[in-house]
Amino acid sequence: METANYAGTRENGPPRVMESTPVTPKSRKAKAQQSKRPAATRLTEQDWIDGALALLQRDGVGAIRIPQLCAELGVTKGSFYWHFSDVDQLLEAIADHWCGIQNDAVRGLTAVESLPVGERLEVMAEGLINEPTWLVESTIREWARTDQKVADAVRDLDLRIFGVLQKAMLELGFSPTEARTRAGTLVFAGIGFVHSRRSMPTPTSAELREMFDLLTRR
């Protein structure tokens, strides 16, 4: 699974200078503040989304609160209300952003399907042990328990991955039943890798190849 790496999130840095084109505030509170404040520097909406994702990854969805997020980004609450009416609107924007990332991952799987079967499986295996993938994936799956939009995105990607693996197994000569069973085993193993990353040793590339060899051996 491919996910985004949010290590580049701006933390505790100075706000960015606004574009010369004025931005229309999204909430009544922001509109009121606009009449009181000069044209100050502000973060972009994407800055807030990236900052919230970094906080989500580190401390979970319950940590996304306006005071905490403002402290993380080194700005005032007024900067937040310039773009969002409340935390729920921010969470909805994060969900939309994540769905876009997942759609990119699905498109990436389409490219993987053009590779020879052995290389295709190796690329997918390497993705399982990518640490940024683990860090974000487990957080998103936890969030999916309480957000239907995120849950739908996770489910769609899991089904897409299953389809790619099942097709690979069929190309290797397995029967439809065998292909379904082996593809499902690999998908469940991948989800297990994500959730057990803190309690189990990280598998090496050689160990993953051995597991794939075991499940693809006739």
N, C-alpha and C positions, 0 to 999 in steps of 0.2 A: 504494500500500500504506500502511496506517496502522499506525503503531507507537507505542509509548509514549515520552514524553520524560522522561528520568530526571534532568534538570537539578536537580530538587528534592530529590535524595538528600541525607540528612544526613551531612555529613562533618566530622569533628573536633569534633563538638558533644558536649555532655554527654549521658549516657544518660537515657532517659526513665523517669519514675517508673512503677513497676508498678501495675497495677490492684489493687484491694483483694482480688479473688479470687485465691488462690494459683495459680500455673502449675506443672503437673507437668513436671519436667525430662525430656527425651527420651533421655538417655544415662546409663549407669552413672556415668561420670565426673562428670556434672552432679549426680546424686543424692548422690554422695559430698561434692561441694562444698557442696551445699545444707545439710548438717548442720554445716558449718564456718563458713558465711557468714551474716551477718544478712540480713534481707529488704532487700537492696540494690536500687538502681535498675538496670534492665536494658533493653536494646533489645528490641523485638518481633521476631518471626520475619520480618515484612515488612520491617523496617529492614535486616536482614541480607540479604534477597533484593535489595532496592533497592541496597544498598551493593555487593553482588557484581555486579549488573548494570552499575552505573556503572564498576566496575573492569574488567569484561568488555569493555565498550564502549571503554574507553581503552587497555587493554593486552592484551586477548585472554584466552581461557579459561585459558591456562597461568599467568596472573598470579593466579588465584584460589587463594590459599594462606592458611591461617589467620593467620599472623603479619602478612602484608601487609594482609589485610582488617581485622584488629584495629587496626593502625596507622591505616588510612584512617578508621575509625569512632571512634577514640580510646577503645577499651575493651580489656579484658583477654580472654585466651583463655577464662576461665571463663564470660564472657558468651556466647561462641560455643557452648560445650558445653551451655549451658542449653537450647538449641533444637536442636542438631544433633550427631549422633554423630561425624561426620567430614565432610570436604569433599565426598565423593561424595553424601552425603545432602543437602547444600546445593545441589549442582548439579542433583540430581533435583528439588528444590523450585523452582529457577529454571526448569527445563524445564517443569514443571507451570504455573508462573506465565506463562511465555511462550506456552504453548499456549492459555491462557485469553485472553491479549491477542489472539492470532491469531483465536480464535473470535469475539471482539468485532469484529475487522476484517471477518470474513466476514459478520457480521450487518450491518455498515455497508454492505457491498457490496449487500446486499439492498435497502437504502433507496435507494442510488444508482440501482438498476435502475428505480425508479419515475420518474426524471427523463426529460425529452425527450432523444433520442439526442445531440444536439449538446452540451447542458449536461452530460450524463453523461460524455462523453469529456473535456470540459474539466476537470471535477472530478478525474477520474483522472489527467489530465496534470499538474495542479497538485501532486498528491501526490508525483509523481516528483521534484520539485525542492525538496521540503521538507527542509531540512538535517538536523533530528533524525531523520527517516526514513532518510536515507542513512547517518548515523553508526551507528545501531543495526542497520539491515538488513544491512549488509556484515558486521558482527561476528557476527550470528546465522547468516548463511549459511556463514561459516567454521566456526562451532561445529557446524552441521548435518553437516559432514563426518565428525564423530566421535561424534555423539549421534543415535541413530535416532529418538528421540521428537521432537527438534527438527527433524530432517530431514523427518519425516512432517508436522509442522505447516507447514513451509515449502512442501512439495510441495502440500498441500491448498489453501493460500492461492493459490499460483501457478495451480493448476487452476481455482480459483474465479474468479480475475481473468480467465483465459483465456476461461472460459465467458461472463462478462459482456461481454467485448469481442466475442466471436464472435456473440452474440445481437445486439449493436448493429450489427455489420456486416450481418447478415441483415435487420435492420429497415431498413437503408439500401438494400436491394435487391441485395446481392451474392449470388452463388450460394454453396451450401454450401462448395465448394472454395475460392472466393475469400475467403469469410468466415473460414475456418480459417487460410488463409495470412496474411491481413492481421492477424488477431487474434494469431497466433503471433509475427509480426514485432514487434508492439507489446509483447508480453510479454517477448520476448528483449531488446528495446531497453531496457525498464525495468530488467531485471536488469543489463544492461550499464552503465546509468547509475549503478547502485549500486556496481559493482565498479571503475568507472573514475573515481570522484569525485576521487581524488588526482592523477590524471595528465591529465585532460581538463577543459576549461572547463565550468563549470556552465551548462547550457542555460537560456536565458531563457524566460519564459512565452510570448513571441511565437514563439520558435523551436520550442517544443513544439507550439504550435497549428499552426504550419506543417507540422510532421512529421505530425500527426494529419490535417491537411487533405490532405496528399499521399496518405496511405494510405486515406482515405475518399472520395477523388475518383473519380468514375466516368468 
